Amino acid sequence: MDINIISSFFIFNTANMVLIGSMINFLDPYVPAALKRSFLYGKFSTKTPHVILTKLEVPKSNFRHMYIFSAPALAITLCSILYMYIYNANVPEIIIMLLDTLLGTSRKPLISTEVGILTLIIFNIHAWKRLYETCYVNVFSNQKMHIYIYFLGLLHYAGLILSIIGEIEGFVRGSYRNENLPKVTIVKLVCTFICLWSSYMQLKTTFILAKLRRNTNNDIVSLEYKIPSEGLFKHIAAPLQFYEILIYVMLSIILWQAYIFHYVTLWVVVNQVECALLTHKWYHKTFKNYPKERKILIPYIW
């Protein structure tokens, strides 16, 4: 039977996020502490001690490992595809076999090479920016996260890369460059601009958060959580999540003809919405003076 492991991975995690997230949102008092400790991390993490789960936690700062892995992996992928595109080289058989195993032999060449290259350029810029953020801008607290969350982040980026190249013409057995596939259009270029703008605004938002823990000399003076009030924080609780959703939605429009990548976008949207809900709830619970007019994720609306 032809099984698409990558799409199944994202579908499973999306369903899991909806299920556990709904339990925490609506049935929080009845959710086992062990489950919450595995699911929640950072400022949301439960303070209930657990002998076994404590040993399965890693520092939240390990988030940077996701970009230490994904940024070079995306760069190598982009360079490889550019080489094959420019010199009209064939994809190595071992790559085709790997993609057949992980994405199924029935996959179709739905993404033109040009659109695939454009998408990978966007992701390269975003991933290298995130690597810079997590290594030089973010001021991580001493909070921890379950090792499941850590590996889920690494697998996300591995699956993301495979979901794109697995449907690019030439990476599907027996496929060649198809002149009839949609190439780079004005709409895709507009979406590209929005992606890059969102990534830049995400960087500015990270600087706003980092400034709350640094002094004028840029030295870290606190690891406490404070209420941010600059930028989009004036209107919503979760600007980082807002920009991340915008990036992936725009990428789904760019890759509209694709099949697998839309499951990646669905997973990101569900994950970021849940994170925004938890953030909004946490701010209201933690700070009595938190602005009541501030929305959750969409300015002036929700």
C-alpha positions in Angstrom: 0.0 0.0 0.0 1.3 3.5 -1.0 1.6 5.5 2.2 2.7 9.1 2.4 4.6 9.2 5.7 5.3 12.9 5.6 1.7 14.1 5.1 0.5 11.5 7.7 3.0 13.0 10.1 1.6 16.5 9.7 -2.0 15.3 9.8 -1.4 13.3 13.0 0.3 16.2 14.7 -2.5 18.6 13.7 -5.1 16.3 15.0 -3.1 15.8 18.2 -2.8 19.5 18.7 -6.5 20.1 18.2 -7.3 17.3 20.7 -4.9 18.1 23.5 -5.2 21.9 22.9 -9.0 21.7 23.2 -8.7 19.6 26.4 -6.4 22.2 28.0 -8.5 25.2 26.8 -11.9 23.8 28.0 -11.1 21.0 30.5 -8.0 22.2 32.1 -8.8 21.1 35.7 -9.3 17.6 34.5 -6.3 17.2 32.3 -3.6 15.0 33.9 -0.5 17.0 35.1 1.8 14.6 33.2 0.0 15.4 29.9 0.2 19.1 30.5 3.9 18.9 31.4 4.6 17.0 28.1 2.5 19.5 26.0 3.2 22.9 27.6 6.6 24.6 27.8 8.2 27.9 28.5 5.9 30.3 30.4 3.0 27.9 30.0 4.7 25.0 31.6 3.1 23.5 34.7 4.9 23.7 38.0 3.7 20.3 39.2 6.8 18.2 39.7 7.1 14.8 38.0 10.0 12.5 38.7 10.1 10.8 35.2 9.1 13.7 32.9 11.7 16.0 34.5 14.4 13.8 33.2 12.9 14.0 29.7 13.1 17.8 29.5 15.7 20.0 27.8 16.3 23.8 28.0 14.0 25.9 25.9 17.0 27.6 24.4 17.6 24.3 22.5 15.1 25.7 20.0 18.1 27.2 18.2 19.1 23.6 17.3 16.1 23.5 14.9 17.6 26.3 12.9 21.2 25.1 13.3 19.8 22.0 11.5 17.3 23.5 9.1 19.2 26.6 7.8 22.2 24.6 6.4 19.8 21.8 5.2 17.7 24.3 3.3 20.8 26.0 1.8 22.2 22.6 0.6 18.8 21.7 -0.9 18.5 25.0 -2.7 22.1 24.8 -4.1 21.5 21.3 -5.3 18.3 22.2 -7.1 19.9 25.2 -8.7 22.8 23.1 -9.9 20.4 20.5 -11.4 18.3 23.3 -13.0 21.2 25.2 -14.5 23.1 22.1 -15.8 20.0 20.1 -16.5 21.3 17.3 -14.3 19.3 14.3 -13.2 18.3 13.7 -9.6 20.3 10.9 -8.0 18.4 7.6 -7.8 19.0 7.4 -4.0 17.1 10.7 -3.6 14.2 9.4 -5.7 14.1 6.2 -3.6 14.1 8.2 -0.4 11.2 10.4 -1.6 9.3 7.4 -2.8 9.6 5.8 0.6 8.6 8.8 2.6 6.1 10.4 0.3 4.8 7.4 -1.7 5.3 6.4 -5.3 2.0 7.9 -6.4 3.1 11.5 -5.8 2.8 13.8 -8.7 5.2 16.6 -10.1 2.9 19.4 -9.1 5.5 22.1 -8.5 7.5 23.7 -11.3 11.2 24.0 -10.7 11.1 27.8 -10.8 8.4 27.9 -8.1 10.3 25.3 -6.0 13.4 27.5 -6.2 11.5 30.6 -5.2 9.9 28.8 -2.2 13.3 27.5 -1.0 14.8 31.0 -1.4 12.1 32.3 0.9 12.6 29.5 3.4 16.4 30.0 3.4 16.0 33.7 4.2 13.5 32.9 7.0 15.5 30.0 8.5 18.8 31.9 8.5 17.1 34.9 10.0 15.6 32.6 12.7 19.0 31.1 13.4 20.3 34.7 13.9 17.4 35.4 16.2 17.8 32.4 18.4 21.6 32.7 18.7 22.0 36.5 19.1 18.7 38.2 19.8 16.4 35.9 21.9 16.9 36.0 25.6 15.7 32.6 26.7 14.4 32.1 30.2 15.6 29.1 32.3 12.3 27.3 31.4 12.4 23.8 29.8 10.4 21.8 27.3 9.7 18.1 26.8 12.1 16.3 24.5 9.1 15.4 22.4 8.6 19.1 21.5 12.3 19.4 20.7 12.3 16.5 18.2 9.0 17.6 16.8 10.6 20.9 15.8 13.5 19.1 14.1 11.1 16.8 12.3 8.9 19.7 11.2 11.7 21.2 9.2 12.9 17.9 7.7 9.3 17.2 6.7 8.9 20.7 5.3 11.9 20.3 3.0 10.8 16.9 1.8 7.2 18.1 1.2 8.5 20.7 -1.2 11.2 18.8 -3.2 9.0 15.6 -3.2 6.6 17.3 -5.7 9.1 19.3 -7.8 9.3 18.2 -11.4 12.3 16.0 -11.9 12.1 14.7 -8.3 9.2 12.4 -9.2 10.2 9.2 -11.0 9.8 9.6 -14.7 9.0 13.3 -14.6 10.8 16.1 -16.5 10.5 19.9 -16.7 6.9 20.7 -17.7 6.5 24.0 -19.6 2.7 23.9 -18.8 3.2 24.0 -15.0 2.5 27.4 -13.5 5.7 29.5 -13.2 6.4 32.6 -11.1 3.5 35.0 -11.5 2.7 38.4 -10.2 0.5 36.9 -7.4 3.4 34.7 -6.3 5.8 37.6 -6.3 3.3 39.6 -4.1 3.1 36.7 -1.7 6.9 36.5 -1.7 7.0 40.2 -0.6 4.5 39.5 2.1 6.5 36.5 3.3 9.7 38.5 3.5 8.0 41.5 5.1 6.4 39.2 7.7 9.8 37.6 8.5 11.3 41.0 8.9 8.5 42.1 11.2 8.9 38.9 13.2 12.6 39.9 13.7 11.6 43.3 15.0 9.1 41.7 17.3 11.8 39.5 18.7 13.9 42.6 19.4 11.0 44.1 21.3 10.8 41.1 23.5 14.6 40.9 24.0 14.7 44.6 25.0 12.5 43.8 28.0 15.3 41.7 29.4 18.3 43.9 28.4 19.6 47.3 29.5 20.8 50.2 27.3 24.2 48.5 26.9 22.4 45.4 25.6 23.4 43.3 28.6 20.9 40.8 30.0 19.7 42.1 33.3 16.5 40.0 33.8 14.9 36.8 32.8 11.5 37.8 34.1 8.4 38.1 31.9 7.0 41.6 31.3 4.2 43.1 29.3 5.4 44.2 25.9 3.7 47.3 24.5 5.5 48.2 21.2 4.8 47.2 17.6 1.9 44.9 17.1 1.8 44.1 20.8 -0.3 47.3 21.1 -3.1 45.4 19.5 -2.6 41.6 20.0 -1.0 39.2 22.4 0.8 37.1 19.9 2.5 39.0 17.0 5.1 36.3 16.5 2.4 33.7 15.8 0.5 36.2 13.6 3.5 36.7 11.3 4.3 33.0 11.3 0.8 32.1 10.1 1.0 34.8 7.5 4.3 33.4 6.2 2.9 29.9 5.8 -0.4 31.0 4.3 1.4 33.0 1.7 3.7 30.1 0.9 0.6 27.9 0.5 -0.7 30.4 -2.1 2.7 30.3 -3.9 2.5 26.5 -3.8 -1.2 26.4 -4.6 -0.8 23.5 -7.1 1.0 21.4 -4.5 -0.6 18.8 -2.3 1.6 17.8 0.6 2.7 21.3 1.7 -0.8 22.4 2.6 -0.7 19.9 5.4 2.4 21.7 6.7 0.5 25.0 6.6 -2.5 23.5 8.4 -0.2 22.1 11.1 1.5 25.5 11.6 -1.8 27.4 11.7 -3.4 25.1 14.3 -0.2 25.1 16.3 0.3 28.9 16.3 -3.4 29.6 17.0 -3.2 27.4 20.1 0.0 29.1 21.2 -1.7 32.5 20.7 -4.7 31.3 22.8 -2.4 30.1 25.6 -0.4 33.4 25.5 -3.5 35.6 25.7 -4.8 33.5 28.6 -1.4 33.5 30.4 -1.0 37.3 30.2 -4.5 37.9 31.6 -3.8 35.4 34.4 -0.3 36.7 35.3 -0.7 40.5 35.0 -3.6 42.3 36.6 -2.8 45.4 34.6 -2.8 43.6 31.2 -4.7 45.7 28.6 -8.2 44.3 28.4 -8.7 45.7 24.9 -5.8 43.7 23.5 -6.9 41.0 21.1 -5.5 37.5 20.8 -4.2 37.1 17.2 -6.0 39.4 14.7 -5.9 43.1 15.4 -9.3 44.7 16.3 -11.1 41.4 15.5 -10.0 38.4 17.6 
